[in-house]
Amino acid sequence: MTTLTPRERIRRFFRREPIDVMPVFSGMGMVTIQAIEKMGIHFAKVHSSAEYLARSAITSAELFGLDAVIVPYDMCTVPEALGRGVSLYEDADGILYPTVPSKWGTLDQVDLPADTGYLSKGRMPVVDEAIRIAKAYENGRYAVGGWVLGPFTMAGQLIELDVLLKGLKKDKDRVEDFLSKMTDLVIQIAKHYQALGVDYMNIREMGSGTDLLSPRMWKTLIQPNLKKVFAELSSPKILHICGSTDLIIEMMNECGSDAISVDQKNNVAESRKKLGRDAIILGNFDPYGTLVKLEASQVDGVIKKCIDNGVDAVWPGCDLWPDLKADNMRAYVEAVRKYGKAPTPAVGRMN
Amino acid sequence: MGNEGMREKLLKELSEGVVEYDEERVKKASNEVLDKGLNVYDAVMNGLAAGMEKVGALYDQQEYFVPELLMCADALYAGLDILKPHIRLEDLGDKPKGQVVIGTVQGDVHDIGKNIIKMMFEVAGFTVHDLGRDVPLEKFVEEQLRTDAEIVALSAMMTTTMMGMKKVVEMIKEKNPNVAIMLGGAPVTRDTAGLFGADGYAESAGNAVQEAIKMISRLREMQQK
């Protein structure tokens, strides 16, 4: 039986060409505490060093047999480059992800740059270099995944969320204008990472599920911007939304991505029926619940259920929580390989 | 119009003003409550809070989403700002009241859910010590000791910060085992709350905001006992 390299496996997967077995990967962070500990570093230090970022992602992939490395891990690199600062929590115990300390408080305060100079500010060059290191590792053995927040989620990282949400109703024209600028920003950054050679690009419009917005609002304010983003990007490109997505899954599929990623709140069996066998669906297990809380013996069933429900590749619903149980992580990878030998609705198998 | 008729009319105005996120309408009705010398606590609980309870139902029915909820909360606050300074202690009687320390744990800058829970406590007559968001864990313990609050309410909207809540629970229980601790926030489930040894649980596995609004019903039930 032919065995593909991790990168070949993922490249073929998105081209819908037959593969040997289901790849184990994600479009969100997959760094593990086991890799961080092996490197002898503190988690808070990993975000500011290209070497640490790349090595921690690669070490995680090597320790557990993943097919891809994904960087960066935090959602603050762009806001930081745009002058909104970053809290790295270097003195805090345990794992805390960076946050944005000084979002714009009103739409009047928004001050976006006219050029792309921000791409070389803050930690943006760190991420670029981490992508280069990851790509070069063992002659490109691993696929390198890139991601950018979607326009609405990016807006929520730059401006106070309540201002944004209320503005959707109270100040619609100005919010639409702001979202349009966010769309241009997302396109610039995603294209930048694609030019650096990432093997796939995940647009994470995380904050736009129907936990927050009505399907009608999603159609008028979110979908048009996502369509613009995907029209500008080359393949492979993925749309990820977490939270409630059952009511918008068909609209998600109309945005022009090559694949759709959803979390554990989505009824994938129903989504598969709605989207048909050609759509690549990724998802949909709860990473914290499955890899941190469950017993290792229970993980197999969770992964099998995702595949039985009709995903083409098992993706976690969000970033892996790094402080996961190693046995659970191994059980997850093992289960994907075991149940992923058979073809899935959109992607066949070589033998 | 008799006093009871006036009361009914103004309660309706307050309630509908909140539901229709009409801040001006709520302000006008609130001022009228004061002008007519009606029971202010009654206006808060059976006008403003009753309106917010309807908002919660509209959210459950997926008529309203978070943007609407936030605007309704603004309307409620507009009324509360006018009415709350005029609530008399005797109006509260033996209704639940006390002090709450509330905040969003370090590493989390999302505070929409926390702000709504805070509003619920304020509506019910609690004194709220709001530590804000991205709060260092020790600060919760310090503030509880400083204020001798009966309740500490912690919120974390993201999985990546909820672990911090476990540490706070441990630290507070160590210093003062009698404090009631409530956990809320999107990723916190009942299992997790149990795991952390917390006493209460602002039921919010699905959505922090939705569940925070459900607290209104519980508070109103308590108030009517």
Interface residues (C-beta under 8 A of the other chain):
Chain A: S87 Y89 A92 D93 G94 I95 L96 Y97 T99 V100 P101 K103 L161 D162 L165 K166 L168 K169 K170 T210 D211 L212 L213 S214 M217 P287 Y288 K293 C318 D319 W321 D323
Chain B: Q62 F65 V66 P67 E68 L70 M71 D74 Q106 G107 D108 V109 H110 I112 N115 D134 P136 M158 T159 T160 T161 M163 G164 K167 P187 D191 T192 L195 G206 N207
